[in-house]
Structures are given as structure tokens and as C-alpha cells.
Amino acid sequence: MTKEPKLPPEEDLAEELRQDLENLVEGELAVEELTANKMAFLRAWLKDDLHRAAKYLRGLGGELKTTEERAGELFLDAADPTETAWPKLMRCIRAGEPWALAGETVGAGEELQCLGCGYRALPPENTQITPCHRCGYGVFRQITGGLER
């Protein structure tokens, strides 16, 4: 035979149950408020973190582009100018852009851009074009209007 547990009087039981229920409700409200505060903090933190990450990636993209351009320039400087300039000369011819060879005479206000290395110069009028001072290549794109472009 098992003994039945002795229960407190009914009024005390109802009051204890009501008190436990109130404590549970208060606890639940405190958790909700704490969760709302934490969510607001987390949302603000993520927004700030995302902003900083986007700024960092934009800067990194610029650095990568600069590094890529430098590497390209180094490779072109090391390459034979005739190999790298030939496609540029063909583009000038196809596009109908004026070009000049070393030994020709420079016209008035004519700027020359070396097709080997990209060096730009504005030689004096009616002088003979010499090979590029930077890479030694002798084919140039003629740019009218001088250094303004």
C-alpha cells in the first residue's frame, strides 16, 4: 500500500499556483525584453559589420586593380616592344587613326604616343621623329591637339 501525499489546503494550493503562474509570466516578459534588446544590438552590429566589410572590399578591389596594372606594365616592359606594339599598330590602321614611323617629320601641335610602351611626347614642329626614348621602338600613334587629351 502506498501512502497518499498530504496536500496543503485548497486555498493555499490555489494561491501557490497563482504565484507560480505570475512568476512564469514575469520571467517570460523579461526573456522577451532581453531577446528584443539583443536582437536590436545584433542587428546594429551586423549592419555596421556589413558596412565595414563593403568598404574594405572596395579598397581591396582598387589595390588589386593597381597591382594588376603594375604587373601588366612590368610584363610589357620586359617584353619585346615589336611583339606588343604590332597589335596596337594594326588597331590604329584598322580604325583609320594616324600613325608615324621614326624618321618622318613632325607636324604642328602633333603629339606622339609610342605603340611599344605608351610614352607620350610633344616634339618640336618640323623635326625628325626619333625612336622612343623609353623603349627604343619607332612606331607612334599621332595625336592631334597635343597633351590636352
Secondary structure as GFF3:
##gff-version 3
##sequence-region A 1 149
A	DSSP	alpha_helix	10	78	.	.	.	ID=ss1
A	DSSP	alpha_helix	81	95	.	.	.	ID=ss2
A	DSSP	beta_strand	99	101	.	.	.	ID=ss3
A	DSSP	beta_strand	110	114	.	.	.	ID=ss4
A	DSSP	beta_strand	120	121	.	.	.	ID=ss5
A	DSSP	beta_strand	139	144	.	.	.	ID=ss6
A	DSSP	three_ten_helix	146	148	.	.	.	ID=ss7
###
